[in-house]
Amino acid sequence: MDFLTAAVMIVAIVAATAVLTVKLLSSAPARVAAVLTAIVALFAVIPRIVQPLSPAPSPPAPAATVTVPPAEPSGTAPVPPPSRLADPPETAGTRGVS
């Protein structure tokens, strides 16, 4: 049962109780006044009864994060990664033939 349905049912039950009480006690006006005062007190407490039924707020979504590479020190050029196809220095120019 969701929050809205539960809240409507609680208010409907309290209202039906008030109507039935006034109808049954219509012959004794002093009792009607006392019961209506008690029902008003009950209506004053309804927000506290309904509050635990309300859905919990969802936590805020985390902000998007961006990974930034470290900055190069000023005055130096970045060194490119070594290539797999480049010849090693000891065999440069010989094409691997000894």
URRAHU-V631940 format. One record per residue. N is the residue number from 1. RES is the residue in one letter. SS is DSSP state (H for helix, E for strand, L for the rest). NEAR is the number of other ideal C-beta (glycine too) atoms within 8 Angstrom. Layout:
BEGIN
n=N res=RES ss=SS near=NEAR
n=N res=RES ss=SS near=NEAR
END
This chain:
BEGIN
n=1 res=M ss=L near=3
n=2 res=D ss=L near=5
n=3 res=F ss=H near=8
n=4 res=L ss=H near=6
n=5 res=T ss=H near=8
n=6 res=A ss=H near=11
n=7 res=A ss=H near=10
n=8 res=V ss=H near=8
n=9 res=M ss=H near=8
n=10 res=I ss=H near=11
n=11 res=V ss=H near=9
n=12 res=A ss=H near=8
n=13 res=I ss=H near=8
n=14 res=V ss=H near=12
n=15 res=A ss=H near=8
n=16 res=A ss=H near=8
n=17 res=T ss=H near=9
n=18 res=A ss=H near=10
n=19 res=V ss=H near=8
n=20 res=L ss=H near=8
n=21 res=T ss=H near=12
n=22 res=V ss=H near=11
n=23 res=K ss=H near=7
n=24 res=L ss=H near=6
n=25 res=L ss=L near=10
n=26 res=S ss=L near=7
n=27 res=S ss=L near=3
n=28 res=A ss=L near=7
n=29 res=P ss=H near=5
n=30 res=A ss=H near=6
n=31 res=R ss=H near=8
n=32 res=V ss=H near=12
n=33 res=A ss=H near=8
n=34 res=A ss=H near=8
n=35 res=V ss=H near=11
n=36 res=L ss=H near=11
n=37 res=T ss=H near=8
n=38 res=A ss=H near=8
n=39 res=I ss=H near=12
n=40 res=V ss=H near=8
n=41 res=A ss=H near=8
n=42 res=L ss=H near=9
n=43 res=F ss=H near=8
n=44 res=A ss=H near=6
n=45 res=V ss=H near=8
n=46 res=I ss=H near=11
n=47 res=P ss=H near=6
n=48 res=R ss=H near=6
n=49 res=I ss=H near=9
n=50 res=V ss=H near=11
n=51 res=Q ss=H near=7
n=52 res=P ss=L near=5
n=53 res=L ss=L near=8
n=54 res=S ss=L near=7
n=55 res=P ss=L near=4
n=56 res=A ss=L near=4
n=57 res=P ss=L near=4
n=58 res=S ss=L near=4
n=59 res=P ss=L near=4
n=60 res=P ss=L near=4
n=61 res=A ss=L near=4
n=62 res=P ss=L near=5
n=63 res=A ss=L near=4
n=64 res=A ss=L near=4
n=65 res=T ss=L near=5
n=66 res=V ss=L near=4
n=67 res=T ss=L near=4
n=68 res=V ss=L near=4
n=69 res=P ss=L near=4
n=70 res=P ss=L near=4
n=71 res=A ss=L near=4
n=72 res=E ss=L near=7
n=73 res=P ss=L near=5
n=74 res=S ss=L near=4
n=75 res=G ss=L near=3
n=76 res=T ss=L near=6
n=77 res=A ss=L near=4
n=78 res=P ss=L near=5
n=79 res=V ss=L near=4
n=80 res=P ss=L near=4
n=81 res=P ss=L near=4
n=82 res=P ss=L near=5
n=83 res=S ss=L near=5
n=84 res=R ss=L near=4
n=85 res=L ss=L near=3
n=86 res=A ss=L near=6
n=87 res=D ss=L near=8
n=88 res=P ss=L near=6
n=89 res=P ss=H near=5
n=90 res=E ss=H near=4
n=91 res=T ss=H near=9
n=92 res=A ss=L near=7
n=93 res=G ss=L near=5
n=94 res=T ss=L near=7
n=95 res=R ss=L near=6
n=96 res=G ss=L near=6
n=97 res=V ss=L near=4
n=98 res=S ss=L near=3
END
